[in-house]
């Protein structure tokens, strides 16, 4: 291409041809030929090659300082998406208000910096329809979630409760055993703190209802609801996402942000850290489903009296991130057994033949079926011992046994 341009320039400069005739012979416009002549005069034959087509300026390009702030926030909080990042940039004043980018600009920046995988985006299902109650304290969604491992080897569970309208967490009560008495203790604490709701929605667990027993009985939870004028509603069997979806989504945030894949010193320490995180969730963390408002913004509109957060002590919990572990994929056997790190864990017959994702840390194994946490198991040190022994040749092991 540069050689053709050079011949056209020589035809005009040395050959004495007119610009009109030369342009017609080479099949270009006169303006193009004049541009080639100007480039040749400015820089010679080297200047006749193709130059960069990059524009001199790009008014809509994200400033470097904003892109750096987006990257730092994303690395510090890998679970935050473009909407949350834009909200935090404007709320905390990390960048000037005039420079706060759009969500689409932040998404493109994350893709450009390889901080997000565009192929991992799930297509949004338009079939579902979001529903919520019209005001706070009209309905609470309550459930029990496990996976809190203590240093002494025991595992605790938590009674969780979410206000349906505001997503305000009204209960996060830890207990060692999922008994009817302990569950009702958590319910009583929530009602003493926030008041009595009109309705409570739970699943069909035995600690919540005895309507499906043979014969049907009234358990303590049902009795408390009846005596306080609360309508106790139950979900449809085997369909948690269609009715208690808000509290299930709260469990997902609890596992990812509070980090249940670690070992707590004791029940009191775990409860103190959980109370501090719930305070952060209610009063600081914006919620996308309610227009990036905090749950307290909605909940306190209908509760003018000051509300005491569910906490036993003020603690400062550092954010450990999610970089101290790794994911592995396993397929459960016909008996629901999964082998990870030389350790066999039985997940039950319901997990038989299913693909299981395992989050592995130095102390804890967490088994997920999709987004559902099936079990939290401490790492078995005996497994590491068996692994070391298996690397010793068989003859040496026999001689050791004979000795």
C-alpha atoms as a printed R data frame, in Angstrom:
    type eleno elety resid chain resno       x       y       z
1   ATOM     1    CA   UNK     A     1   0.000   0.000   0.000
2   ATOM     2    CA   UNK     A     2   2.796   2.418   0.856
3   ATOM     3    CA   UNK     A     3   4.566   1.535  -2.451
4   ATOM     4    CA   UNK     A     4   1.454   2.417  -4.469
5   ATOM     5    CA   UNK     A     5   1.173   5.754  -2.722
6   ATOM     6    CA   UNK     A     6   4.859   6.433  -3.344
7   ATOM     7    CA   UNK     A     7   4.428   5.790  -7.107
8   ATOM     8    CA   UNK     A     8   1.480   8.202  -7.218
9   ATOM     9    CA   UNK     A     9   3.501  10.876  -5.422
10  ATOM    10    CA   UNK     A    10   6.472  10.378  -7.803
11  ATOM    11    CA   UNK     A    11   4.156  10.686 -10.807
12  ATOM    12    CA   UNK     A    12   3.188  14.164  -9.643
13  ATOM    13    CA   UNK     A    13   6.524  15.326  -8.225
14  ATOM    14    CA   UNK     A    14   8.945  13.868 -10.777
15  ATOM    15    CA   UNK     A    15   6.764  12.842 -13.714
16  ATOM    16    CA   UNK     A    16   5.003  16.152 -14.117
17  ATOM    17    CA   UNK     A    17   1.510  14.662 -14.215
18  ATOM    18    CA   UNK     A    18  -1.403  16.649 -12.898
19  ATOM    19    CA   UNK     A    19  -3.093  15.727  -9.660
20  ATOM    20    CA   UNK     A    20  -6.347  15.117 -11.513
21  ATOM    21    CA   UNK     A    21  -4.866  12.659 -14.019
22  ATOM    22    CA   UNK     A    22  -2.793  10.817 -11.381
23  ATOM    23    CA   UNK     A    23  -5.770  10.452  -9.042
24  ATOM    24    CA   UNK     A    24  -7.879   9.042 -11.870
25  ATOM    25    CA   UNK     A    25  -5.155   6.590 -12.866
26  ATOM    26    CA   UNK     A    26  -4.699   5.256  -9.308
27  ATOM    27    CA   UNK     A    27  -8.428   5.244  -8.556
28  ATOM    28    CA   UNK     A    28  -8.415   7.705  -5.644
29  ATOM    29    CA   UNK     A    29  -9.833  11.163  -5.096
30  ATOM    30    CA   UNK     A    30  -7.828  14.345  -5.533
31  ATOM    31    CA   UNK     A    31  -8.159  15.106  -1.828
32  ATOM    32    CA   UNK     A    32  -6.562  11.731  -1.005
33  ATOM    33    CA   UNK     A    33  -3.671  12.378  -3.378
34  ATOM    34    CA   UNK     A    34  -3.118  15.826  -1.886
35  ATOM    35    CA   UNK     A    35  -2.991  14.168   1.570
36  ATOM    36    CA   UNK     A    36  -0.328  11.719   0.309
37  ATOM    37    CA   UNK     A    37   1.722  14.609  -1.086
38  ATOM    38    CA   UNK     A    38   1.533  16.425   2.255
39  ATOM    39    CA   UNK     A    39   2.637  13.307   4.165
40  ATOM    40    CA   UNK     A    40   5.548  12.780   1.761
41  ATOM    41    CA   UNK     A    41   6.730  16.350   2.182
42  ATOM    42    CA   UNK     A    42   6.469  16.067   5.987
43  ATOM    43    CA   UNK     A    43   8.185  12.734   6.529
44  ATOM    44    CA   UNK     A    44   9.237  11.092   3.301
45  ATOM    45    CA   UNK     A    45   8.307   7.583   2.183
46  ATOM    46    CA   UNK     A    46   8.134   6.292   5.779
47  ATOM    47    CA   UNK     A    47   5.252   8.647   6.418
48  ATOM    48    CA   UNK     A    48   3.120   7.138   3.625
49  ATOM    49    CA   UNK     A    49   2.217   3.990   5.598
50  ATOM    50    CA   UNK     A    50  -1.063   3.417   7.448
51  ATOM    51    CA   UNK     A    51  -1.239   5.420  10.648
52  ATOM    52    CA   UNK     A    52  -3.250   4.780  13.799
53  ATOM    53    CA   UNK     A    53  -6.997   5.282  13.479
54  ATOM    54    CA   UNK     A    54  -7.342   5.944  17.178
55  ATOM    55    CA   UNK     A    55  -9.169   9.226  17.868
56  ATOM    56    CA   UNK     A    56  -7.178  11.994  19.516
57  ATOM    57    CA   UNK     A    57  -9.697  12.191  22.359
58  ATOM    58    CA   UNK     A    58 -12.589  10.141  23.769
59  ATOM    59    CA   UNK     A    59 -15.016  12.308  25.796
60  ATOM    60    CA   UNK     A    60 -16.929   9.336  27.246
61  ATOM    61    CA   UNK     A    61 -13.838   7.387  28.356
62  ATOM    62    CA   UNK     A    62 -13.687   6.609  32.078
63  ATOM    63    CA   UNK     A    63 -11.005   8.695  33.839
64  ATOM    64    CA   UNK     A    64  -8.033   6.754  35.149
65  ATOM    65    CA   UNK     A    65  -8.685   7.755  38.779
66  ATOM    66    CA   UNK     A    66 -12.247   6.398  38.562
67  ATOM    67    CA   UNK     A    67 -11.094   3.143  36.950
68  ATOM    68    CA   UNK     A    68  -8.521   2.662  39.720
69  ATOM    69    CA   UNK     A    69 -11.200   3.241  42.380
70  ATOM    70    CA   UNK     A    70 -13.510   0.703  40.694
71  ATOM    71    CA   UNK     A    71 -10.724  -1.895  40.509
72  ATOM    72    CA   UNK     A    72  -9.739  -1.432  44.173
73  ATOM    73    CA   UNK     A    73 -13.342  -1.753  45.369
74  ATOM    74    CA   UNK     A    74 -13.918  -4.864  43.268
75  ATOM    75    CA   UNK     A    75 -10.745  -6.558  44.521
76  ATOM    76    CA   UNK     A    76 -11.646  -5.726  48.124
77  ATOM    77    CA   UNK     A    77 -15.238  -6.994  47.666
78  ATOM    78    CA   UNK     A    78 -15.378  -9.652  44.915
79  ATOM    79    CA   UNK     A    79 -19.118 -10.188  45.436
80  ATOM    80    CA   UNK     A    80 -20.036  -6.594  44.547
81  ATOM    81    CA   UNK     A    81 -21.489  -6.096  41.074
82  ATOM    82    CA   UNK     A    82 -21.601  -2.924  38.938
83  ATOM    83    CA   UNK     A    83 -24.716  -1.560  40.656
84  ATOM    84    CA   UNK     A    84 -23.228  -1.889  44.145
85  ATOM    85    CA   UNK     A    85 -19.897  -0.437  43.013
86  ATOM    86    CA   UNK     A    86 -21.579   2.635  41.504
87  ATOM    87    CA   UNK     A    87 -23.608   3.086  44.704
88  ATOM    88    CA   UNK     A    88 -20.533   2.904  46.942
89  ATOM    89    CA   UNK     A    89 -18.511   5.265  44.728
90  ATOM    90    CA   UNK     A    90 -21.190   7.944  45.024
91  ATOM    91    CA   UNK     A    91 -22.083   7.386  48.668
92  ATOM    92    CA   UNK     A    92 -18.584   7.315  50.162
93  ATOM    93    CA   UNK     A    93 -17.263  10.149  48.010
94  ATOM    94    CA   UNK     A    94 -14.441   8.060  46.576
95  ATOM    95    CA   UNK     A    95 -14.755  10.021  43.319
96  ATOM    96    CA   UNK     A    96 -16.365  13.410  42.588
97  ATOM    97    CA   UNK     A    97 -20.103  13.280  41.965
98  ATOM    98    CA   UNK     A    98 -19.643  14.499  38.404
99  ATOM    99    CA   UNK     A    99 -17.287  11.586  37.669
100 ATOM   100    CA   UNK     A   100 -19.464   8.751  39.035
101 ATOM   101    CA   UNK     A   101 -19.792   6.333  36.076
102 ATOM   102    CA   UNK     A   102 -22.840   4.423  34.926
103 ATOM   103    CA   UNK     A   103 -23.404   0.747  35.686
104 ATOM   104    CA   UNK     A   104 -22.702  -0.237  32.076
105 ATOM   105    CA   UNK     A   105 -19.412   1.694  32.118
106 ATOM   106    CA   UNK     A   106 -18.342  -0.058  35.320
107 ATOM   107    CA   UNK     A   107 -19.258  -3.441  33.827
108 ATOM   108    CA   UNK     A   108 -17.138  -2.745  30.724
109 ATOM   109    CA   UNK     A   109 -14.247  -1.648  32.938
110 ATOM   110    CA   UNK     A   110 -14.464  -4.869  34.983
111 ATOM   111    CA   UNK     A   111 -14.436  -6.942  31.797
112 ATOM   112    CA   UNK     A   112 -11.492  -4.954  30.434
113 ATOM   113    CA   UNK     A   113  -9.536  -5.481  33.670
114 ATOM   114    CA   UNK     A   114 -10.417  -9.226  33.755
115 ATOM   115    CA   UNK     A   115 -12.179  -8.754  37.105
116 ATOM   116    CA   UNK     A   116 -15.406 -10.297  35.833
117 ATOM   117    CA   UNK     A   117 -16.175 -13.132  33.443
118 ATOM   118    CA   UNK     A   118 -18.814 -12.026  30.911
119 ATOM   119    CA   UNK     A   119 -19.518 -15.652  30.006
120 ATOM   120    CA   UNK     A   120 -20.561 -16.448  33.574
121 ATOM   121    CA   UNK     A   121 -23.559 -14.115  33.531
122 ATOM   122    CA   UNK     A   122 -26.839 -15.951  33.943
123 ATOM   123    CA   UNK     A   123 -29.676 -14.864  31.649
124 ATOM   124    CA   UNK     A   124 -32.380 -13.134  33.629
125 ATOM   125    CA   UNK     A   125 -35.583 -15.125  33.853
126 ATOM   126    CA   UNK     A   126 -38.547 -12.857  33.151
127 ATOM   127    CA   UNK     A   127 -41.123 -15.469  34.166
128 ATOM   128    CA   UNK     A   128 -40.978 -14.765  37.896
129 ATOM   129    CA   UNK     A   129 -42.692 -11.818  39.510
130 ATOM   130    CA   UNK     A   130 -41.358 -10.157  42.656
131 ATOM   131    CA   UNK     A   131 -43.876  -9.801  45.432
132 ATOM   132    CA   UNK     A   132 -43.689  -8.176  48.842
133 ATOM   133    CA   UNK     A   133 -45.999  -6.991  51.580
134 ATOM   134    CA   UNK     A   134 -47.007  -3.345  51.548
135 ATOM   135    CA   UNK     A   135 -45.618  -2.289  54.936
136 ATOM   136    CA   UNK     A   136 -43.192  -3.466  57.643
137 ATOM   137    CA   UNK     A   137 -44.252  -5.822  60.435
138 ATOM   138    CA   UNK     A   138 -46.963  -7.306  58.216
139 ATOM   139    CA   UNK     A   139 -45.048 -10.540  57.522
140 ATOM   140    CA   UNK     A   140 -41.831 -12.116  58.791
141 ATOM   141    CA   UNK     A   141 -40.107 -14.923  56.919
142 ATOM   142    CA   UNK     A   142 -38.245 -17.248  59.309
143 ATOM   143    CA   UNK     A   143 -36.028 -20.287  58.824
144 ATOM   144    CA   UNK     A   144 -33.128 -22.201  60.387
145 ATOM   145    CA   UNK     A   145 -29.689 -22.291  58.743
146 ATOM   146    CA   UNK     A   146 -26.692 -24.357  59.869
147 ATOM   147    CA   UNK     A   147 -22.979 -24.452  59.187
148 ATOM   148    CA   UNK     A   148 -21.458 -22.539  62.130
149 ATOM   149    CA   UNK     A   149 -18.493 -24.654  63.265
150 ATOM   150    CA   UNK     A   150 -17.073 -24.114  66.759
151 ATOM   151    CA   UNK     A   151 -13.536 -24.790  67.941
152 ATOM   152    CA   UNK     A   152 -14.644 -27.688  70.161
153 ATOM   153    CA   UNK     A   153 -16.032 -29.559  67.127
154 ATOM   154    CA   UNK     A   154 -19.697 -28.776  67.685
155 ATOM   155    CA   UNK     A   155 -21.861 -27.170  64.996
156 ATOM   156    CA   UNK     A   156 -24.372 -24.400  65.710
157 ATOM   157    CA   UNK     A   157 -27.451 -23.294  63.806
158 ATOM   158    CA   UNK     A   158 -29.160 -19.927  63.559
159 ATOM   159    CA   UNK     A   159 -32.824 -18.942  63.636
160 ATOM   160    CA   UNK     A   160 -33.068 -16.236  60.983
161 ATOM   161    CA   UNK     A   161 -35.923 -13.851  60.336
162 ATOM   162    CA   UNK     A   162 -36.473 -11.219  57.620
163 ATOM   163    CA   UNK     A   163 -39.190  -8.587  57.429
164 ATOM   164    CA   UNK     A   164 -40.861  -9.192  54.072
165 ATOM   165    CA   UNK     A   165 -41.376  -5.533  53.112
166 ATOM   166    CA   UNK     A   166 -38.049  -4.019  54.190
167 ATOM   167    CA   UNK     A   167 -35.677  -7.056  54.207
168 ATOM   168    CA   UNK     A   168 -34.740  -5.970  57.743
169 ATOM   169    CA   UNK     A   169 -33.166  -8.822  59.727
170 ATOM   170    CA   UNK     A   170 -35.212  -9.272  62.881
171 ATOM   171    CA   UNK     A   171 -33.581 -12.494  64.075
172 ATOM   172    CA   UNK     A   172 -30.147 -14.096  63.884
173 ATOM   173    CA   UNK     A   173 -30.162 -16.292  66.991
174 ATOM   174    CA   UNK     A   174 -27.504 -18.998  67.322
175 ATOM   175    CA   UNK     A   175 -28.225 -22.284  69.081
176 ATOM   176    CA   UNK     A   176 -26.376 -25.544  69.509
177 ATOM   177    CA   UNK     A   177 -29.433 -27.729  68.965
178 ATOM   178    CA   UNK     A   178 -32.388 -27.105  66.670
179 ATOM   179    CA   UNK     A   179 -34.957 -27.788  69.358
180 ATOM   180    CA   UNK     A   180 -38.434 -26.316  69.651
181 ATOM   181    CA   UNK     A   181 -37.503 -24.527  72.892
182 ATOM   182    CA   UNK     A   182 -34.400 -22.853  71.454
183 ATOM   183    CA   UNK     A   183 -36.226 -21.791  68.276
184 ATOM   184    CA   UNK     A   184 -38.987 -20.252  70.357
185 ATOM   185    CA   UNK     A   185 -36.395 -18.473  72.526
186 ATOM   186    CA   UNK     A   186 -35.121 -16.791  69.370
187 ATOM   187    CA   UNK     A   187 -38.682 -15.904  68.319
188 ATOM   188    CA   UNK     A   188 -39.417 -14.408  71.739
189 ATOM   189    CA   UNK     A   189 -36.219 -12.329  71.604
190 ATOM   190    CA   UNK     A   190 -37.185 -10.948  68.196
191 ATOM   191    CA   UNK     A   191 -40.702 -10.017  69.357
192 ATOM   192    CA   UNK     A   192 -39.412  -8.360  72.538
193 ATOM   193    CA   UNK     A   193 -37.017  -6.295  70.418
194 ATOM   194    CA   UNK     A   194 -39.193  -5.306  67.461
195 ATOM   195    CA   UNK     A   195 -42.787  -6.109  68.372
196 ATOM   196    CA   UNK     A   196 -45.341  -8.677  67.252
197 ATOM   197    CA   UNK     A   197 -45.826  -9.142  63.495
198 ATOM   198    CA   UNK     A   198 -49.183  -9.840  61.913
199 ATOM   199    CA   UNK     A   199 -48.014 -13.009  60.129
200 ATOM   200    CA   UNK     A   200 -45.020 -15.359  60.147
201 ATOM   201    CA   UNK     A   201 -44.087 -17.530  57.169
202 ATOM   202    CA   UNK     A   202 -41.976 -20.678  57.730
203 ATOM   203    CA   UNK     A   203 -41.346 -24.009  56.074
204 ATOM   204    CA   UNK     A   204 -42.852 -27.264  57.331
205 ATOM   205    CA   UNK     A   205 -40.062 -28.167  59.764
206 ATOM   206    CA   UNK     A   206 -40.992 -30.035  62.927
207 ATOM   207    CA   UNK     A   207 -39.776 -27.161  65.130
208 ATOM   208    CA   UNK     A   208 -42.247 -24.816  63.415
209 ATOM   209    CA   UNK     A   209 -45.405 -26.875  63.041
210 ATOM   210    CA   UNK     A   210 -47.005 -30.206  63.918
211 ATOM   211    CA   UNK     A   211 -49.915 -29.964  61.499
212 ATOM   212    CA   UNK     A   212 -48.599 -32.837  59.397
213 ATOM   213    CA   UNK     A   213 -48.013 -35.218  62.309
214 ATOM   214    CA   UNK     A   214 -50.203 -38.259  62.718
215 ATOM   215    CA   UNK     A   215 -52.221 -37.222  64.633
216 ATOM   216    CA   UNK     A   216 -51.697 -33.435  64.210
217 ATOM   217    CA   UNK     A   217 -50.359 -31.639  67.292
218 ATOM   218    CA   UNK     A   218 -49.746 -28.027  68.293
219 ATOM   219    CA   UNK     A   219 -46.033 -27.428  68.812
220 ATOM   220    CA   UNK     A   220 -44.650 -24.592  70.919
221 ATOM   221    CA   UNK     A   221 -44.040 -22.316  67.908
222 ATOM   222    CA   UNK     A   222 -47.677 -22.663  66.790
223 ATOM   223    CA   UNK     A   223 -48.856 -22.006  70.328
224 ATOM   224    CA   UNK     A   224 -46.833 -18.788  70.656
225 ATOM   225    CA   UNK     A   225 -48.215 -17.566  67.343
226 ATOM   226    CA   UNK     A   226 -51.792 -18.371  68.403
227 ATOM   227    CA   UNK     A   227 -51.502 -16.727  71.818
228 ATOM   228    CA   UNK     A   228 -50.026 -13.543  70.302
229 ATOM   229    CA   UNK     A   229 -52.576 -13.282  67.487
230 ATOM   230    CA   UNK     A   230 -50.036 -14.108  64.762
231 ATOM   231    CA   UNK     A   231 -51.178 -15.922  61.623
232 ATOM   232    CA   UNK     A   232 -48.689 -18.730  61.019
233 ATOM   233    CA   UNK     A   233 -48.385 -19.460  57.311
234 ATOM   234    CA   UNK     A   234 -46.534 -22.450  55.837
235 ATOM   235    CA   UNK     A   235 -44.753 -22.877  52.520
236 ATOM   236    CA   UNK     A   236 -45.654 -25.406  49.890
237 ATOM   237    CA   UNK     A   237 -43.657 -28.636  50.343
238 ATOM   238    CA   UNK     A   238 -40.314 -28.761  48.505
239 ATOM   239    CA   UNK     A   239 -40.627 -25.235  47.060
240 ATOM   240    CA   UNK     A   240 -38.568 -22.857  49.265
241 ATOM   241    CA   UNK     A   241 -37.757 -20.317  46.559
242 ATOM   242    CA   UNK     A   242 -41.401 -19.641  45.706
243 ATOM   243    CA   UNK     A   243 -42.421 -18.526  49.192
244 ATOM   244    CA   UNK     A   244 -39.489 -18.026  51.602
245 ATOM   245    CA   UNK     A   245 -37.176 -16.731  48.885
246 ATOM   246    CA   UNK     A   246 -36.220 -13.580  50.788
247 ATOM   247    CA   UNK     A   247 -34.877 -15.400  53.833
248 ATOM   248    CA   UNK     A   248 -33.146 -17.945  51.564
249 ATOM   249    CA   UNK     A   249 -31.464 -15.045  49.746
250 ATOM   250    CA   UNK     A   250 -30.447 -13.689  53.161
251 ATOM   251    CA   UNK     A   251 -28.774 -17.033  53.875
252 ATOM   252    CA   UNK     A   252 -26.780 -16.697  50.672
253 ATOM   253    CA   UNK     A   253 -25.520 -13.252  51.737
254 ATOM   254    CA   UNK     A   254 -24.807 -14.627  55.218
255 ATOM   255    CA   UNK     A   255 -22.584 -17.411  53.867
256 ATOM   256    CA   UNK     A   256 -20.730 -15.181  51.394
257 ATOM   257    CA   UNK     A   257 -20.272 -11.985  53.437
258 ATOM   258    CA   UNK     A   258 -20.222 -13.172  57.041
259 ATOM   259    CA   UNK     A   259 -18.090 -16.161  56.028
260 ATOM   260    CA   UNK     A   260 -19.513 -19.239  57.687
261 ATOM   261    CA   UNK     A   261 -16.641 -21.307  56.212
262 ATOM   262    CA   UNK     A   262 -14.443 -20.727  59.258
263 ATOM   263    CA   UNK     A   263 -14.152 -21.968  62.836
264 ATOM   264    CA   UNK     A   264 -15.445 -19.801  65.693
265 ATOM   265    CA   UNK     A   265 -13.924 -19.833  69.167
266 ATOM   266    CA   UNK     A   266 -17.221 -20.537  70.945
267 ATOM   267    CA   UNK     A   267 -20.935 -19.843  70.675
268 ATOM   268    CA   UNK     A   268 -20.702 -16.454  72.410
269 ATOM   269    CA   UNK     A   269 -17.949 -15.211  70.103
270 ATOM   270    CA   UNK     A   270 -19.856 -16.406  67.045
271 ATOM   271    CA   UNK     A   271 -23.030 -14.660  68.238
272 ATOM   272    CA   UNK     A   272 -21.153 -11.404  68.873
273 ATOM   273    CA   UNK     A   273 -19.655 -11.419  65.377
274 ATOM   274    CA   UNK     A   274 -23.001 -12.340  63.842
275 ATOM   275    CA   UNK     A   275 -24.764  -9.488  65.677
276 ATOM   276    CA   UNK     A   276 -22.186  -7.020  64.396
277 ATOM   277    CA   UNK     A   277 -22.651  -8.249  60.833
278 ATOM   278    CA   UNK     A   278 -26.456  -8.035  61.144
279 ATOM   279    CA   UNK     A   279 -26.116  -4.408  62.260
280 ATOM   280    CA   UNK     A   280 -23.992  -3.740  59.176
281 ATOM   281    CA   UNK     A   281 -26.566  -5.542  57.010
282 ATOM   282    CA   UNK     A   282 -29.527  -3.597  58.408
283 ATOM   283    CA   UNK     A   283 -28.068  -0.094  58.632
284 ATOM   284    CA   UNK     A   284 -25.203   0.095  56.149
285 ATOM   285    CA   UNK     A   285 -25.515  -2.465  53.352
286 ATOM   286    CA   UNK     A   286 -27.680  -1.267  50.408
287 ATOM   287    CA   UNK     A   287 -30.219  -3.734  49.023
288 ATOM   288    CA   UNK     A   288 -30.760  -3.915  45.269
289 ATOM   289    CA   UNK     A   289 -34.325  -5.237  45.557
290 ATOM   290    CA   UNK     A   290 -35.464  -2.049  47.348
291 ATOM   291    CA   UNK     A   291 -33.758   0.507  45.128
292 ATOM   292    CA   UNK     A   292 -30.313   0.418  46.837
293 ATOM   293    CA   UNK     A   293 -31.826   1.612  50.122
294 ATOM   294    CA   UNK     A   294 -30.815  -0.037  53.382
295 ATOM   295    CA   UNK     A   295 -33.352  -2.289  55.139
296 ATOM   296    CA   UNK     A   296 -33.439   0.156  58.060
297 ATOM   297    CA   UNK     A   297 -34.554   2.971  55.743
298 ATOM   298    CA   UNK     A   298 -37.751   1.069  55.003
299 ATOM   299    CA   UNK     A   299 -38.259  -0.647  58.334
300 ATOM   300    CA   UNK     A   300 -37.929   2.421  60.559
301 ATOM   301    CA   UNK     A   301 -40.481   4.399  58.528
302 ATOM   302    CA   UNK     A   302 -43.244   2.371  60.156
303 ATOM   303    CA   UNK     A   303 -41.414   1.877  63.476
304 ATOM   304    CA   UNK     A   304 -40.883   5.422  64.820
305 ATOM   305    CA   UNK     A   305 -39.669   4.223  68.194
306 ATOM   306    CA   UNK     A   306 -35.914   3.643  68.447
307 ATOM   307    CA   UNK     A   307 -35.050   0.047  67.660
308 ATOM   308    CA   UNK     A   308 -32.258  -1.746  69.485
309 ATOM   309    CA   UNK     A   309 -30.127  -3.796  67.060
310 ATOM   310    CA   UNK     A   310 -29.754  -7.491  67.841
311 ATOM   311    CA   UNK     A   311 -26.260  -7.471  69.279
312 ATOM   312    CA   UNK     A   312 -24.614  -8.548  72.484
313 ATOM   313    CA   UNK     A   313 -21.301  -6.754  72.150
314 ATOM   314    CA   UNK     A   314 -19.555  -4.302  69.861
315 ATOM   315    CA   UNK     A   315 -16.827  -6.104  67.938
316 ATOM   316    CA   UNK     A   316 -14.689  -5.097  65.005
317 ATOM   317    CA   UNK     A   317 -14.528  -7.975  62.553
318 ATOM   318    CA   UNK     A   318 -12.002  -7.660  59.735
319 ATOM   319    CA   UNK     A   319 -13.161  -8.695  56.282
320 ATOM   320    CA   UNK     A   320 -11.133 -11.839  55.546
321 ATOM   321    CA   UNK     A   321 -12.104 -11.829  51.854
322 ATOM   322    CA   UNK     A   322 -12.393 -15.137  50.046
323 ATOM   323    CA   UNK     A   323  -8.818 -15.815  49.110
324 ATOM   324    CA   UNK     A   324  -7.850 -18.367  51.762
325 ATOM   325    CA   UNK     A   325  -9.588 -21.332  50.126
326 ATOM   326    CA   UNK     A   326 -10.397 -22.924  46.791
327 ATOM   327    CA   UNK     A   327 -13.300 -24.643  45.000
328 ATOM   328    CA   UNK     A   328 -13.304 -28.266  43.890
329 ATOM   329    CA   UNK     A   329 -16.004 -30.162  41.996
330 ATOM   330    CA   UNK     A   330 -17.092 -33.653  42.981
331 ATOM   331    CA   UNK     A   331 -19.871 -36.058  42.033
332 ATOM   332    CA   UNK     A   332 -21.615 -37.779  44.912
333 ATOM   333    CA   UNK     A   333 -21.765 -41.569  44.864
334 ATOM   334    CA   UNK     A   334 -24.960 -43.604  44.838
335 ATOM   335    CA   UNK     A   335 -24.926 -43.470  48.617
336 ATOM   336    CA   UNK     A   336 -24.421 -39.680  48.671
337 ATOM   337    CA   UNK     A   337 -20.738 -39.873  49.701
338 ATOM   338    CA   UNK     A   338 -18.179 -37.302  48.512
339 ATOM   339    CA   UNK     A   339 -14.404 -37.702  48.896
340 ATOM   340    CA   UNK     A   340 -12.363 -34.513  49.337
341 ATOM   341    CA   UNK     A   341  -8.783 -34.185  50.615
342 ATOM   342    CA   UNK     A   342  -8.621 -37.883  51.601
343 ATOM   343    CA   UNK     A   343 -11.786 -37.439  53.646
344 ATOM   344    CA   UNK     A   344 -15.127 -39.131  52.951
345 ATOM   345    CA   UNK     A   345 -18.256 -37.157  53.875
346 ATOM   346    CA   UNK     A   346 -21.796 -38.511  53.600
347 ATOM   347    CA   UNK     A   347 -24.295 -35.910  52.373
348 ATOM   348    CA   UNK     A   348 -27.322 -38.193  52.419
349 ATOM   349    CA   UNK     A   349 -29.205 -40.114  49.775
350 ATOM   350    CA   UNK     A   350 -30.769 -36.874  48.444
351 ATOM   351    CA   UNK     A   351 -27.361 -35.865  47.074
352 ATOM   352    CA   UNK     A   352 -26.738 -39.214  45.356
353 ATOM   353    CA   UNK     A   353 -25.376 -38.810  41.837
354 ATOM   354    CA   UNK     A   354 -25.459 -34.999  41.950
355 ATOM   355    CA   UNK     A   355 -22.632 -32.606  41.084
356 ATOM   356    CA   UNK     A   356 -21.357 -31.046  44.309
357 ATOM   357    CA   UNK     A   357 -19.194 -27.918  44.669
358 ATOM   358    CA   UNK     A   358 -16.863 -27.976  47.674
359 ATOM   359    CA   UNK     A   359 -15.254 -24.892  49.235
360 ATOM   360    CA   UNK     A   360 -12.012 -26.080  50.872
361 ATOM   361    CA   UNK     A   361 -10.111 -24.118  53.529
362 ATOM   362    CA   UNK     A   362  -7.457 -25.131  56.037
363 ATOM   363    CA   UNK     A   363 -10.083 -25.886  58.689
364 ATOM   364    CA   UNK     A   364 -13.493 -26.330  57.033
365 ATOM   365    CA   UNK     A   365 -15.136 -28.103  54.084
366 ATOM   366    CA   UNK     A   366 -18.440 -26.674  52.780
367 ATOM   367    CA   UNK     A   367 -20.569 -28.719  50.376
368 ATOM   368    CA   UNK     A   368 -22.938 -26.883  48.006
369 ATOM   369    CA   UNK     A   369 -25.558 -28.183  45.593
370 ATOM   370    CA   UNK     A   370 -25.888 -25.092  43.422
371 ATOM   371    CA   UNK     A   371 -26.525 -22.221  45.868
372 ATOM   372    CA   UNK     A   372 -27.776 -24.543  48.625
373 ATOM   373    CA   UNK     A   373 -25.364 -25.317  51.461
374 ATOM   374    CA   UNK     A   374 -25.711 -29.013  52.267
375 ATOM   375    CA   UNK     A   375 -23.146 -29.438  55.023
376 ATOM   376    CA   UNK     A   376 -20.207 -27.805  56.784
377 ATOM   377    CA   UNK     A   377 -17.511 -30.246  57.923
378 ATOM   378    CA   UNK     A   378 -14.269 -29.643  59.784
379 ATOM   379    CA   UNK     A   379 -11.090 -30.861  58.103
380 ATOM   380    CA   UNK     A   380 -10.063 -34.316  59.309
381 ATOM   381    CA   UNK     A   381  -6.435 -34.285  60.391
382 ATOM   382    CA   UNK     A   382  -6.472 -38.089  60.303
383 ATOM   383    CA   UNK     A   383  -6.971 -37.836  56.556
384 ATOM   384    CA   UNK     A   384  -3.668 -36.024  56.179
385 ATOM   385    CA   UNK     A   385  -2.006 -38.690  58.331
386 ATOM   386    CA   UNK     A   386  -3.446 -41.432  56.099
387 ATOM   387    CA   UNK     A   387  -2.198 -39.552  53.047
388 ATOM   388    CA   UNK     A   388   1.357 -39.432  54.447
389 ATOM   389    CA   UNK     A   389   1.278 -43.097  55.430
390 ATOM   390    CA   UNK     A   390   0.068 -44.127  52.000
391 ATOM   391    CA   UNK     A   391   3.209 -42.595  50.435
392 ATOM   392    CA   UNK     A   392   5.426 -45.039  52.374
393 ATOM   393    CA   UNK     A   393   6.284 -48.228  50.393
394 ATOM   394    CA   UNK     A   394   4.429 -51.321  51.493
395 ATOM   395    CA   UNK     A   395   7.595 -53.213  52.494
396 ATOM   396    CA   UNK     A   396   8.635 -50.440  54.868
397 ATOM   397    CA   UNK     A   397   5.172 -50.407  56.434
398 ATOM   398    CA   UNK     A   398   5.310 -54.184  57.007
399 ATOM   399    CA   UNK     A   399   8.767 -53.918  58.592
400 ATOM   400    CA   UNK     A   400   7.525 -51.174  60.897
401 ATOM   401    CA   UNK     A   401   4.590 -53.343  61.934
402 ATOM   402    CA   UNK     A   402   6.901 -56.331  62.593
403 ATOM   403    CA   UNK     A   403   9.202 -54.186  64.707
